[in-house]
Amino acid sequence: MNIIETSKLVKRYKQHTAVDKIDLDVREGEVFGLLGPNGAGKSTLIGMLVGTLKVTEGSVRVLGKDISRDSSSIKQDIGYVPQDLAFFEKLSAYDNVIYWGRLYGLRGPELKAAVQEALEFTGLWERRKDTSENFSGGMKRRLNIACAIVHKPKLLFMDEPTVGVDPQSRNSILESIRKLNHNGTTVIYTSHYMEEVEAICDRVGIMDFGKLIAIGTIDQLVTETVKEEFATIEINNMSLQLAEAIKRIPGVTYCDRNQNVLTIHVNPEIMSTIQLLEMLISKRIDIKAINVEKPNLETVFLTLTGKKLRD
């Protein structure tokens, strides 16, 4: 079952098209990663999916309902963890989650039980009486999550939830996402940390210039997208002439020199990385170190967009 379905979805701002005819299906029960360079249209797309931005053209169905007609009903069953902190720093952690629980219609004993569960889940129950402005960056991010999950949403949007936190807090947040998903929550996840997406996402969609340019599992994206092999080679006594000669070898599609290190891409249909290395060794080139890289999601992203995720 699809928990999100969009058809030819468009968002325009006067002459600028921020989201351009996107067809997207997100399956119930998965963690779906949404990636793209800055300005690709991710935040605009999420705004339409959660009902805070009006659709210009096309349609959006969330939880089986049309977002244009049933926005209020849909919002009761979704949670949103924005990149910016969405709580009151002068209030305690407990009062913040109480506030958001009430907005979602919780009252009385049900509200108190839900707040306790959300704070225990995010590891903040023992600090519930503390004013949140005194929290560390990681604790503030966890409070942001507690406010978004107090009503036990079926669908949770998380926009850069680990920005600016230490590695320990990041790992804690990622483990929380795994638990939420295991308990039945579908998660839409955006991040500028590729390793996070690789660790928790079942499928990934990549956006650029307002379009959805690729979608699938990481293995599918690597197989379908990456047609080259990659290696870095450190050579003693590297010269400009040697680097230029390697560039001209048939099958070498890219060669970049940084002091004594070459970054090389080869077309395996013409020459494999191993064959290239054998050729260099046969020429008695003094190779100090070799690293053959396995294509990954970062490789896919760079291939499709021409950019690194954090650019």
C-alpha positions, -999 to 999 in steps of 0.1 A, spaced: 0 0 0 12 35 -8 10 60 20 19 89 -3 10 92 -40 16 123 -62 8 127 -98 23 154 -121 28 175 -90 39 211 -97 46 242 -76 53 275 -92 62 309 -78 54 333 -106 79 324 -133 99 299 -111 90 263 -111 102 248 -77 86 214 -82 82 201 -117 57 173 -125 67 148 -98 52 114 -97 61 98 -63 49 68 -44 60 61 -8 51 27 6 36 22 40 61 11 65 93 22 48 119 48 56 122 69 24 152 92 19 148 124 -1 180 138 -14 190 168 -35 214 197 -37 204 230 -21 176 246 -41 165 213 -56 129 216 -44 129 192 -14 115 216 11 88 228 -14 78 192 -21 76 184 16 55 215 22 29 203 -3 29 168 12 22 181 47 -4 205 34 14 238 43 19 248 6 -8 250 -20 -4 227 -50 -2 246 -83 -9 216 -106 -13 178 -101 -25 159 -71 -13 146 -37 -28 118 -18 -16 111 17 -29 82 38 -54 76 10 -69 111 12 -66 141 -11 -45 168 5 -65 196 -11 -98 184 4 -88 166 36 -58 186 48 -71 190 84 -79 153 87 -45 142 73 -25 165 96 -39 146 127 -20 115 115 13 130 104 42 144 123 68 169 111 103 174 125 115 206 108 152 216 104 146 246 126 137 239 162 100 241 167 95 245 205 96 272 231 130 275 247 116 293 278 94 263 286 103 230 301 106 199 279 74 185 295 54 217 289 66 219 253 54 183 245 21 190 264 16 220 241 20 200 210 0 171 223 -29 195 229 -26 209 194 -31 173 181 -63 170 202 -50 150 232 -65 157 266 -65 145 302 -48 112 312 -43 103 275 -23 134 270 -1 129 301 6 93 291 15 103 256 38 130 268 56 106 291 59 80 264 74 106 239 99 119 264 109 84 276 113 73 240 137 103 232 156 98 265 144 131 280 120 120 308 146 125 335 151 161 322 114 168 317 113 197 342 144 215 328 140 246 307 148 235 272 170 266 264 196 249 287 197 217 267 226 206 245 222 206 208 215 169 207 189 172 235 171 200 216 170 178 185 155 150 205 129 173 220 120 184 185 113 148 177 93 142 209 70 172 200 64 156 166 56 121 177 35 127 209 3 118 190 18 86 175 17 97 138 13 71 111 36 92 88 66 112 100 85 138 80 120 145 92 139 174 76 176 174 86 169 162 122 206 158 131 220 191 120 247 204 143 247 175 168 276 154 180 281 118 168 267 102 199 235 123 197 233 115 159 235 78 166 208 81 193 185 99 169 190 73 141 183 45 165 151 63 175 141 65 139 146 28 135 124 21 165 97 44 153 97 26 119 98 -8 136 67 2 155 49 10 123 56 46 115 65 55 79 93 80 77 103 106 50 139 116 58 160 143 43 197 148 53 230 162 41 247 133 57 249 105 31 260 79 56 227 84 76 206 78 45 226 47 37 221 34 72 184 38 77 166 43 43 148 15 24 145 35 -8 159 69 -19 146 96 -42 170 121 -57 158 156 -68 175 182 -89 161 214 -104 126 206 -91 125 171 -108 127 137 -93 156 123 -114 160 89 -97 142 66 -73 149 31 -59 169 11 -34 206 21 -30 217 -11 -48 193 -4 -77 205 32 -80 242 21 -80 236 -6 -106 215 16 -129 235 48 -126 272 41 -121 289 30 -153 325 37 -143 351 23 -118 370 45 -95 405 45 -80 429 68 -63 466 61 -70 495 76 -51 527 77 -72 562 86 -61 578 113 -82 546 122 -99 551 145 -128 527 166 -150 538 146 -180 529 113 -164 494 126 -153 488 138 -189 499 104 -203 475 85 -181 446 108 -191 452 97 -227 450 60 -220 419 45 -238 392 39 -212 403 66 -188 373 90 -186 386 112 -158 420 119 -142 426 146 -116 460 152 -101 465 165 -65 502 166 -58 512 129 -59 477 115 -59 456 107 -90 418 103 -89 409 81 -119 376 70 -134 376 43 -161 350 28 -184 350 -10 -176 337 -18 -211 371 -5 -225 395 -11 -196 389 -23 -160 406 -7 -130 427 -38 -126 439 -37 -162 449 -1 -158 469 -9 -127 486 -38 -144 496 -15 -173 511 11 -149 530 -16 -131 543 -30 -164 556 5 -172 576 4 -139 557 34 -125 566 38 -88 532 33 -72 531 40 -35 494 33 -26 462 22 -44 426 25 -33 399 10 -55 366 25 -45 333 7 -45 304 28 -59 280 40 -33 251 64 -29 275 94 -29 288 82 -63 253 80 -76 245 115 -63 276 130 -79 270 112 -112 234 124 -114 237 160 -101 274 168 -107 276 179 -71 284 165 -37 255 164 -12 270 189 11 280 214 -16 
